[in-house]
Amino acid sequence: MYIKTFITSLLLLFLCSCEQLKDAQPLTKEDNGSSQLPAEEATPVDDSSVSLLPLNDKKEPAKIMVPNPVAVVKEDTPTLDSEDVSNPIQPEFSEELLSAVSNWNKIPQSVFPLSAVTIKQNVDFSIKNNSGEIIAKSTIPEGSEVVVVGANSKQLLIAPSKSAKMRGTINMDNTDFKLGVAYLFDLRKRQQKEYQEHLKREKMKLSAKVSTDKPSPVQTEDLFEDIPIPGDFGHGKFCICNDCRTQRANMAKD
């Protein structure tokens, strides 16, 4: 009787255990479902669109170093050197010049003939025979260039050209004769200065040279070169800057 009761108790305990396991299984599945997303609700991910680079490297392009624009402009833009640009230089009526021409009352004969003098009024030219009779006449309009062959006080004796025999007269204030004389005077001074510097350099070379050879004589032709006639090369008819003087000299050679 006791054994039968014991077995019956065991069976009851076993059945209760099975019931508890049966009731607990669905609860476990619900808990797992609530903690994980269902497979059909998850968003599929395309492995080919996933980059291995960091997010910043993907969205922001690499920075390119660009030179400073200001520095580029300064480097590429040529600058003008003051020594490369020749400024106009007009001859001056210095005290030395006014003294040499006696305040324009006595012009040295070395000035004549002076070419390229512009007249500011019409001038009548004529040719006379030995008896003083006029045998030919001509009029040259203002703005023309003539050659001054002489002067009497402030009256100039002029000719249409160096070889022309016609003569006319005009007051020097109605011409640019004074500027022409100042141009001639200034260039002569420059030639003399350059010649003196040339002599100084030659003496230094001779003193530094150790040789038994007889030194060659110093050439002095530069001092006596003809002054190129005035001409406008952009700075004015009588500009004496280096550029204008060089261009006039080149034209004289041609």
C-alpha beads as a LAMMPS data file, in Angstrom:
LAMMPS data file: protein, C-alpha beads

254 atoms
253 bonds

1 atom types
1 bond types

-500.0 500.0 xlo xhi
-500.0 500.0 ylo yhi
-500.0 500.0 zlo zhi

Masses

1 110.0

Atoms # bond

1 1 1 0.000 0.000 0.000
2 1 1 2.805 2.347 0.811
3 1 1 4.659 1.528 -2.448
4 1 1 1.577 2.174 -4.511
5 1 1 1.154 5.555 -2.915
6 1 1 4.810 6.453 -3.558
7 1 1 4.635 5.518 -7.239
8 1 1 1.474 7.507 -7.665
9 1 1 3.178 10.552 -6.114
10 1 1 6.141 10.208 -8.495
11 1 1 3.831 10.045 -11.494
12 1 1 2.058 13.165 -10.352
13 1 1 5.345 15.002 -9.888
14 1 1 6.502 13.916 -13.341
15 1 1 3.292 15.066 -14.954
16 1 1 3.531 18.437 -13.201
17 1 1 7.073 18.866 -14.429
18 1 1 6.015 18.159 -18.010
19 1 1 3.200 20.669 -17.771
20 1 1 5.557 23.329 -16.504
21 1 1 7.994 22.677 -19.353
22 1 1 5.162 22.786 -21.876
23 1 1 3.905 26.136 -20.525
24 1 1 7.399 27.660 -20.349
25 1 1 8.394 26.960 -24.039
26 1 1 6.108 29.548 -25.704
27 1 1 7.176 32.207 -23.207
28 1 1 10.819 31.681 -24.189
29 1 1 10.014 32.094 -27.881
30 1 1 8.088 35.335 -27.247
31 1 1 10.999 36.768 -25.257
32 1 1 13.401 35.937 -28.072
33 1 1 11.083 37.509 -30.645
34 1 1 10.759 40.765 -28.723
35 1 1 14.543 41.202 -28.418
36 1 1 15.354 40.572 -32.076
37 1 1 13.949 42.111 -35.244
38 1 1 12.104 39.748 -37.528
39 1 1 13.995 38.808 -40.671
40 1 1 11.309 40.267 -42.967
41 1 1 11.476 43.740 -41.291
42 1 1 15.291 44.150 -41.617
43 1 1 16.517 46.413 -44.492
44 1 1 18.699 44.475 -46.924
45 1 1 22.206 45.891 -47.346
46 1 1 24.084 45.817 -50.653
47 1 1 27.668 44.804 -49.870
48 1 1 28.901 46.426 -53.098
49 1 1 27.783 49.912 -51.939
50 1 1 29.645 49.744 -48.647
51 1 1 32.966 51.661 -48.684
52 1 1 35.878 50.627 -46.581
53 1 1 37.062 54.260 -46.392
54 1 1 36.125 56.477 -43.443
55 1 1 32.983 58.529 -43.889
56 1 1 34.865 61.859 -44.060
57 1 1 37.184 60.595 -46.790
58 1 1 34.201 59.514 -48.865
59 1 1 32.185 62.739 -48.674
60 1 1 34.954 65.364 -48.589
61 1 1 37.332 65.529 -51.592
62 1 1 41.025 65.709 -50.997
63 1 1 42.336 69.242 -50.560
64 1 1 44.468 70.617 -53.449
65 1 1 47.154 73.103 -52.593
66 1 1 46.720 76.197 -54.780
67 1 1 49.490 78.853 -54.927
68 1 1 48.687 82.209 -53.437
69 1 1 47.160 84.305 -56.279
70 1 1 48.900 87.421 -55.052
71 1 1 52.275 85.723 -55.164
72 1 1 51.595 84.430 -58.689
73 1 1 50.719 87.904 -59.935
74 1 1 53.857 89.366 -58.440
75 1 1 55.976 86.646 -60.000
76 1 1 54.423 86.674 -63.488
77 1 1 53.901 90.411 -63.895
78 1 1 57.028 92.021 -65.252
79 1 1 58.240 95.070 -63.393
80 1 1 59.697 98.045 -65.100
81 1 1 63.197 98.882 -64.101
82 1 1 63.774 102.622 -63.922
83 1 1 67.058 102.186 -65.817
84 1 1 65.252 100.428 -68.690
85 1 1 62.793 103.271 -69.248
86 1 1 64.232 106.450 -70.741
87 1 1 62.554 109.675 -69.662
88 1 1 62.441 112.743 -71.918
89 1 1 65.199 115.246 -71.262
90 1 1 64.955 118.720 -72.771
91 1 1 68.017 120.955 -73.199
92 1 1 68.231 123.820 -70.722
93 1 1 69.104 127.469 -71.113
94 1 1 71.879 127.307 -68.564
95 1 1 73.955 130.262 -67.451
96 1 1 76.894 128.774 -69.298
97 1 1 74.918 128.648 -72.545
98 1 1 73.580 132.201 -72.210
99 1 1 77.105 133.407 -71.588
100 1 1 78.391 131.557 -74.675
101 1 1 75.796 133.246 -76.948
102 1 1 75.983 136.640 -75.209
103 1 1 72.331 136.373 -74.223
104 1 1 71.432 135.590 -77.864
105 1 1 73.006 138.764 -79.187
106 1 1 76.166 137.199 -80.592
107 1 1 75.980 133.601 -81.805
108 1 1 79.359 131.856 -82.341
109 1 1 80.074 130.950 -85.973
110 1 1 80.663 127.331 -84.937
111 1 1 76.891 126.985 -84.537
112 1 1 76.255 127.480 -88.275
113 1 1 74.835 126.001 -90.358
114 1 1 72.137 124.753 -87.997
115 1 1 69.633 122.412 -89.631
116 1 1 66.065 121.456 -88.765
117 1 1 65.011 124.856 -87.434
118 1 1 61.221 125.244 -87.579
119 1 1 59.767 128.576 -88.667
120 1 1 56.557 129.844 -87.056
121 1 1 55.482 132.155 -89.877
122 1 1 55.602 132.263 -93.677
123 1 1 58.969 133.369 -95.025
124 1 1 59.798 134.803 -98.465
125 1 1 62.985 133.519 -100.047
126 1 1 64.766 135.076 -103.002
127 1 1 67.908 134.916 -105.090
128 1 1 69.775 138.068 -106.067
129 1 1 72.367 138.627 -108.762
130 1 1 75.617 140.519 -108.320
131 1 1 73.786 143.772 -108.831
132 1 1 71.374 143.027 -105.995
133 1 1 68.418 142.443 -108.266
134 1 1 65.968 139.672 -107.318
135 1 1 65.945 137.004 -110.003
136 1 1 63.825 134.338 -108.235
137 1 1 61.328 134.211 -105.375
138 1 1 59.703 131.526 -103.274
139 1 1 57.609 131.372 -100.100
140 1 1 57.903 128.655 -97.499
141 1 1 54.929 128.251 -95.135
142 1 1 55.080 128.227 -91.345
143 1 1 55.849 124.909 -89.745
144 1 1 58.530 124.119 -92.337
145 1 1 62.093 123.283 -91.374
146 1 1 64.917 125.428 -92.696
147 1 1 68.668 125.817 -92.276
148 1 1 70.051 128.798 -90.376
149 1 1 73.249 129.919 -92.100
150 1 1 73.991 133.058 -90.082
151 1 1 72.703 135.612 -87.604
152 1 1 72.851 139.379 -87.148
153 1 1 71.824 140.224 -83.619
154 1 1 68.428 138.465 -83.351
155 1 1 67.754 138.317 -87.086
156 1 1 68.479 134.935 -88.652
157 1 1 69.631 134.379 -92.224
158 1 1 67.955 131.177 -93.406
159 1 1 67.863 128.927 -96.468
160 1 1 65.449 126.185 -97.570
161 1 1 68.329 123.657 -97.449
162 1 1 72.093 123.534 -97.099
163 1 1 72.650 123.514 -100.863
164 1 1 69.953 126.075 -101.719
165 1 1 71.047 129.527 -102.895
166 1 1 67.808 131.236 -101.876
167 1 1 67.922 133.281 -98.698
168 1 1 65.396 134.737 -96.300
169 1 1 65.370 136.430 -92.908
170 1 1 63.296 135.908 -89.770
171 1 1 63.446 136.927 -86.134
172 1 1 64.818 134.086 -84.008
173 1 1 61.867 134.389 -81.610
174 1 1 59.627 133.228 -84.484
175 1 1 61.579 129.992 -84.711
176 1 1 62.815 127.249 -82.377
177 1 1 66.399 128.324 -83.090
178 1 1 67.199 128.875 -79.397
179 1 1 66.202 125.322 -78.515
180 1 1 68.297 124.056 -81.412
181 1 1 71.352 125.908 -80.093
182 1 1 70.717 124.604 -76.560
183 1 1 70.420 121.079 -78.017
184 1 1 73.731 121.513 -79.862
185 1 1 75.456 123.026 -76.821
186 1 1 74.288 120.259 -74.477
187 1 1 75.351 117.447 -76.800
188 1 1 78.755 119.028 -77.334
189 1 1 79.230 119.128 -73.563
190 1 1 78.200 115.480 -73.302
191 1 1 80.657 114.535 -76.040
192 1 1 83.471 116.356 -74.299
193 1 1 82.656 114.685 -70.982
194 1 1 82.525 111.245 -72.599
195 1 1 85.801 111.986 -74.362
196 1 1 87.496 112.962 -71.094
197 1 1 86.233 109.761 -69.474
198 1 1 87.543 107.832 -72.476
199 1 1 90.987 109.419 -72.008
200 1 1 90.944 108.569 -68.305
201 1 1 90.129 104.906 -69.021
202 1 1 92.889 104.704 -71.624
203 1 1 95.432 106.137 -69.210
204 1 1 94.417 103.609 -66.572
205 1 1 94.810 100.779 -69.079
206 1 1 98.244 102.020 -70.137
207 1 1 99.422 102.403 -66.538
208 1 1 98.232 98.897 -65.677
209 1 1 99.741 97.322 -68.757
210 1 1 103.269 95.961 -68.352
211 1 1 104.669 95.663 -71.850
212 1 1 107.483 96.922 -73.986
213 1 1 105.143 97.487 -76.905
214 1 1 104.705 101.065 -77.959
215 1 1 101.190 102.166 -76.951
216 1 1 98.884 103.107 -79.768
217 1 1 97.795 106.761 -79.865
218 1 1 94.457 107.601 -78.325
219 1 1 91.769 108.222 -80.905
220 1 1 90.090 111.621 -80.638
221 1 1 87.569 111.280 -83.445
222 1 1 84.619 111.068 -81.057
223 1 1 85.081 114.698 -80.054
224 1 1 84.729 115.930 -83.612
225 1 1 81.804 113.827 -84.745
226 1 1 78.945 115.759 -86.285
227 1 1 75.993 116.258 -83.976
228 1 1 72.941 114.417 -85.382
229 1 1 70.234 116.832 -86.449
230 1 1 67.210 117.079 -84.123
231 1 1 64.332 114.686 -84.659
232 1 1 61.297 113.538 -82.704
233 1 1 61.392 109.892 -81.607
234 1 1 58.514 110.179 -79.156
235 1 1 60.046 112.541 -76.601
236 1 1 60.111 115.734 -78.618
237 1 1 62.272 117.184 -81.346
238 1 1 65.135 118.257 -79.088
239 1 1 65.098 115.464 -76.494
240 1 1 68.637 114.588 -75.430
241 1 1 67.938 111.351 -73.541
242 1 1 70.094 108.344 -74.367
243 1 1 67.405 106.613 -76.458
244 1 1 66.715 109.619 -78.690
245 1 1 70.411 110.379 -79.150
246 1 1 71.103 106.756 -80.101
247 1 1 68.273 106.654 -82.650
248 1 1 69.398 109.919 -84.227
249 1 1 72.961 108.631 -84.451
250 1 1 71.741 105.407 -86.099
251 1 1 69.735 107.379 -88.648
252 1 1 72.782 109.534 -89.413
253 1 1 74.822 106.388 -90.096
254 1 1 72.164 105.035 -92.453

Bonds

1 1 1 2
2 1 2 3
3 1 3 4
4 1 4 5
5 1 5 6
6 1 6 7
7 1 7 8
8 1 8 9
9 1 9 10
10 1 10 11
11 1 11 12
12 1 12 13
13 1 13 14
14 1 14 15
15 1 15 16
16 1 16 17
17 1 17 18
18 1 18 19
19 1 19 20
20 1 20 21
21 1 21 22
22 1 22 23
23 1 23 24
24 1 24 25
25 1 25 26
26 1 26 27
27 1 27 28
28 1 28 29
29 1 29 30
30 1 30 31
31 1 31 32
32 1 32 33
33 1 33 34
34 1 34 35
35 1 35 36
36 1 36 37
37 1 37 38
38 1 38 39
39 1 39 40
40 1 40 41
41 1 41 42
42 1 42 43
43 1 43 44
44 1 44 45
45 1 45 46
46 1 46 47
47 1 47 48
48 1 48 49
49 1 49 50
50 1 50 51
51 1 51 52
52 1 52 53
53 1 53 54
54 1 54 55
55 1 55 56
56 1 56 57
57 1 57 58
58 1 58 59
59 1 59 60
60 1 60 61
61 1 61 62
62 1 62 63
63 1 63 64
64 1 64 65
65 1 65 66
66 1 66 67
67 1 67 68
68 1 68 69
69 1 69 70
70 1 70 71
71 1 71 72
72 1 72 73
73 1 73 74
74 1 74 75
75 1 75 76
76 1 76 77
77 1 77 78
78 1 78 79
79 1 79 80
80 1 80 81
81 1 81 82
82 1 82 83
83 1 83 84
84 1 84 85
85 1 85 86
86 1 86 87
87 1 87 88
88 1 88 89
89 1 89 90
90 1 90 91
91 1 91 92
92 1 92 93
93 1 93 94
94 1 94 95
95 1 95 96
96 1 96 97
97 1 97 98
98 1 98 99
99 1 99 100
100 1 100 101
101 1 101 102
102 1 102 103
103 1 103 104
104 1 104 105
105 1 105 106
106 1 106 107
107 1 107 108
108 1 108 109
109 1 109 110
110 1 110 111
111 1 111 112
112 1 112 113
113 1 113 114
114 1 114 115
115 1 115 116
116 1 116 117
117 1 117 118
118 1 118 119
119 1 119 120
120 1 120 121
121 1 121 122
122 1 122 123
123 1 123 124
124 1 124 125
125 1 125 126
126 1 126 127
127 1 127 128
128 1 128 129
129 1 129 130
130 1 130 131
131 1 131 132
132 1 132 133
133 1 133 134
134 1 134 135
135 1 135 136
136 1 136 137
137 1 137 138
138 1 138 139
139 1 139 140
140 1 140 141
141 1 141 142
142 1 142 143
143 1 143 144
144 1 144 145
145 1 145 146
146 1 146 147
147 1 147 148
148 1 148 149
149 1 149 150
150 1 150 151
151 1 151 152
152 1 152 153
153 1 153 154
154 1 154 155
155 1 155 156
156 1 156 157
157 1 157 158
158 1 158 159
159 1 159 160
160 1 160 161
161 1 161 162
162 1 162 163
163 1 163 164
164 1 164 165
165 1 165 166
166 1 166 167
167 1 167 168
168 1 168 169
169 1 169 170
170 1 170 171
171 1 171 172
172 1 172 173
173 1 173 174
174 1 174 175
175 1 175 176
176 1 176 177
177 1 177 178
178 1 178 179
179 1 179 180
180 1 180 181
181 1 181 182
182 1 182 183
183 1 183 184
184 1 184 185
185 1 185 186
186 1 186 187
187 1 187 188
188 1 188 189
189 1 189 190
190 1 190 191
191 1 191 192
192 1 192 193
193 1 193 194
194 1 194 195
195 1 195 196
196 1 196 197
197 1 197 198
198 1 198 199
199 1 199 200
200 1 200 201
201 1 201 202
202 1 202 203
203 1 203 204
204 1 204 205
205 1 205 206
206 1 206 207
207 1 207 208
208 1 208 209
209 1 209 210
210 1 210 211
211 1 211 212
212 1 212 213
213 1 213 214
214 1 214 215
215 1 215 216
216 1 216 217
217 1 217 218
218 1 218 219
219 1 219 220
220 1 220 221
221 1 221 222
222 1 222 223
223 1 223 224
224 1 224 225
225 1 225 226
226 1 226 227
227 1 227 228
228 1 228 229
229 1 229 230
230 1 230 231
231 1 231 232
232 1 232 233
233 1 233 234
234 1 234 235
235 1 235 236
236 1 236 237
237 1 237 238
238 1 238 239
239 1 239 240
240 1 240 241
241 1 241 242
242 1 242 243
243 1 243 244
244 1 244 245
245 1 245 246
246 1 246 247
247 1 247 248
248 1 248 249
249 1 249 250
250 1 250 251
251 1 251 252
252 1 252 253
253 1 253 254
